[in-house]
């Protein structure tokens, strides 16, 4: 089985803190920011930081003045994680068919005219990009 390399739902909460800050953070700083939005325990935040490090989503350096303090940094952007999550979702639930996944999402959504126009523009950009490759 393929090793998981994307954040889980609870890990995503942690990553939202990093992506919003765009700087390295200590565990204490992350705990404080997470507890503003959630009742997650400090221990659980530390466990999730370790998992994110193991997945390669975060890295860390040890504080030069206190070896008990780690400064965590983002290794994967939100966009990278979203693309990887999307690919895994399509593989898991739609047998790898991007067309079937998109069709299912579109058929179940209630979209405004503006949203439909935006999607049409995205499709046009995809066509142009595909034609550029040929």
N, C-alpha and C positions, 0 to 999 in steps of 0.2 A: 504494500500500500504506500502511496506517495505521501511524503512528509508534508504536514500542513505548514504553509508559510505565510498565510494571511491572518489578520486579527479576527478573533471570534467576536461575538456581539459585545461581551463585556470588555474585551481588550480594545475594541473600537472606541469605547468611552475614553480610555486612557489616551489613545492616539489622537482623538479630537483635541485634547488638551495640548499635545505637542504641536499638532498642525496649526492650531490657533496662535500659539506663542512664537513659533518659528525660531526657537532657541533651545539650548540644552537646559535641562531641569534636573534637580535632585529629587529623590523619592519623596522627601518632605514637601517640596513644592507641588509635586504632582498630587499627593494626598490632599493637600489643602484645596487645590483647584477642583479635584474630583468630588470632594465632599460638599462643595458649593452646589453641585448638580445632582448628587446621589448620596445614598446612605452606605456606600461601600466602605468596608472596614479598612483601616491602614494595612493590616496584614494581607488582605486580598489584593490591594493595590500593589503591594510589593511582589506578591506571587505573580500577578499579571505582568508587571514590569519584567520579571525574570523570563516569563514565557515569551514575551515580545522580543527579548534579547535572543533567546534560543531560536526563534523563528527568523532572526535576521532583520526584523522590522526596526529594532532599536539597537544602538551600540552604547557603550559607556566608557568613561575614563574615570580612574580613581582620583579623588581630590588630592592635590599635592600636600595639603596641610593636615588632612584627616582621612586615613585609609578606610574608614568606615563609611565614607560618603562617596557615592557614585554620581557622576554627571551623565545623564542619559541624553542621547541625540537620535534624531530620526534618520533612518537609513532608507526607508521607502516612502515616497510621497503618497498623499491621499489618492491621487490619480492612479498611481501604480497599483495600489491595494484595491481600488475599485475595479480596475481592469482585470486583475487576477481573480477577484471574487466573482465578477461577472462571468468570466470564462468557466470557473469551477461550477457556478450555478447552472450555466447552460449545459455543461457536460453531465452534471448530476441529474437534472430534471428534464432535459430535452435531448438526450442522447447526442449532445454536441451540435445540434442544429440551431444555429443562430437565428435563422429565418423563423423557425417554429417558436423560439423563445420570444422574439420581437413581436410576432403575430399574436401570441397569447397575451403579452403585456398590453399591446395596443387594443385588442378586443375587450379587455377587461377594464380599460381606463375610460374615464369620462373626461375628454379633452375639449378645451375651448378652441375656437377658430384660430386664435393667436398661437396656441400651443401646436395645433396642426400645421400652421404655416412654418413655425420654427422647426418642426420635425421634417417638413418637406425640404427646407433649406439644408438641414443636416444630410438628408438623403442625396441631394444634389452635390454637396461637397464630397460625399463618399464616392459618387459616380465619377466626379472629376479626378479625385485622387486615384481611383482604380484605372481611369483612362491614362493618367500620367505614367503609371507603372508599365503600360503596354508598349 
